[in-house]
């Protein structure tokens, strides 16, 4: 680290334009180094994810503004312990502060959760994944929740439910829900080859929210993450599923066509080889997506055990043909970068973020041994890989203060104190969850910004209040950055709220929204461009336009 400049030094080879034939190209520019301060104890978070075999996976966290303050509060899964809810009481730009409250979310057997406004009443609800019955918890306001399975005619089942994604498809007034399940709980003595079916729940016809009986998505291959994402910018997302090869037989990663429920008689089906889909078998545990190259198409990072993948579209919008660029981009993250353990890594949650606000997306990867697997690293720190204009990534977790050696599972990077800097949460198996405050180029005593930023929340009247499926475009410094509004992905962890965009040195930007269902160039579903000043919060309301917002 170059302490005088706040830049992360590159390997010596990076200073040279030459590289050995076949070697991975080194980054060519230094990265602005963010600094993280561990504030777990001071923040008041005391949560552990415990349990035996059924809790080897999961361990998620959800961040959601449930009281209208703009500050994300936290739901943390407890596994065999009860889950806990922490109300965010952090002062803007100050130290992290949370108060544990009874919110109706004190649940057992929890693996993770995702916020989503299921009934479009303007209050976020929570989908809670469990060993046993999945729960839909209806938001009542002021961070209070109630069970709504019966109210919304939702069959929660009795599976080992490990993944979730949701989308409003086509003209549907209510969301389609997808649930991924793991091993047959009745066959724990011999789990191999006993993956259970995933499930798709369509909205029932009618004005009130209700769901039809679950539709099996067969074959199931022990899903650990899923995501509705518009891979080809067609206006209709497809369902991508990450599957754990440890237990399936003849399985692979999956991509499903999921027609809108309003399309009578249309059934979901898998993309096949005739459409360009290529079999991929990994220990799939998490999915992150982002437009990394300005093409307008999302790339996908898939976590696994030693063989993480970064897939970029190779055939344009016509076919889902992907090439793996993890090696050339420097994000294989296949072994620990610190601690001296040379065994392969185990990666779980992943998220593309801009932690230093330089305008280039970085990659946060949570890691940790399954339990006590001797063939994989026991000292397996999570990664913070900083991106840059050369398209390559540099490890910065150690230098930034984010170094940890626990058995990480789920996690999030989200702005917890309203200062435009993304803070970090990691849930650990058999140990406490941990929180870090991002202080930019400063210290715990005095935060200093790195680059400029925007945070934008999308709103629309009627159905799908948070515009799930929309794309935000931000133009600054001669480039356009994009964010897809999603529910799903990661590892048992999710958030809905302000979309964060780093701007680097730009002090102003303009932005627009392609609303759900829009294709690029679809003027009827695209907002006008709005001019904005940097370093602020904004609402983009589909009916009312751009509205500045103050925490």
Number of C-alpha atoms within 10 A of each C-alpha: 16 12 10 6 10 18 16 21 19 18 13 8 14 16 14 11 10 10 12 8 7 7 9 13 19 23 24 18 18 20 24 26 24 28 26 25 18 19 17 19 12 12 21 15 23 15 22 24 29 21 15 12 9 19 23 18 22 35 32 35 30 27 28 27 23 25 19 13 13 20 25 27 24 24 28 34 37 32 29 19 17 19 22 24 25 24 23 25 18 19 15 14 19 17 21 24 20 19 16 16 14 14 18 16 22 17 17 17 25 31 33 30 32 29 27 32 21 29 22 20 15 21 21 27 28 23 21 28 30 27 23 16 18 25 22 27 21 24 27 17 15 14 23 17 20 16 16 15 18 11 12 19 15 20 17 17 13 12 22 25 31 32 35 34 26 25 30 25 26 16 12 19 22 25 27 22 21 24 25 28 25 28 26 18 17 10 12 12 7 11 16 15 18 20 25 24 22 26 20 23 21 22 25 21 15 9 8 13 18 22 21 16 15 18 15 16 18 13 13 23 30 34 31 29 33 31 27 28 26 22 23 20 17 14 21 23 25 23 21 23 30 31 31 24 23 15 19 22 12 9 20 22 21 23 20 17 16 19 18 22 24 16 12 8 8 12 12 19 13 18 17 14 11 8 12 14 17 16 11 14 18 21 27 28 34 35 28 26 24 21 18 20 15 12 13 19 20 24 22 23 27 29 32 27 22 20 20 26 23 24 18 23 20 13 13 14 13 12 16 20 17 18 13 17 16 20 17 17 19 20 24 17 26 20 22 23 19 16 14 11 15 17 17 19 28 32 35 34 32 30 25 24 27 23 35 31 27 24 26 24 27 23 21 24 29 31 33 24 27 22 15 10 9 10 11 21 24 24 23 30 29 32 25 26 23 29 31 20 15 13 16 22 23 25 21 23 23 16 16 19 16 22 19 21 17 24 25 33 35 33 33 28 24 26 23 33 25 22 23 29 30 25 22 22 25 29 30 27 28 19 15 19 27 23 27 23 30 35 26 27 22 16 14 17 9 12 19 18 19 23 23 23 29 24 20 22 22 23 20 18 15 11 19 24 21 22 24 25 26 23 26 24 19 25 18 20 14 7 10 17 23 22 19 20 23 24 24 29 30 33 36 34 34 27 23 21 21 22 20 22 27 28 27 19 16 19 16 17 20 16 22 20 24 24 24 23 24 20 19 14 9 13 11 9 17 21 20 14 16 14 14 18 16 21 20 18 24 20 17 22 19 18 10 11 15 22 13 12 14 10 13
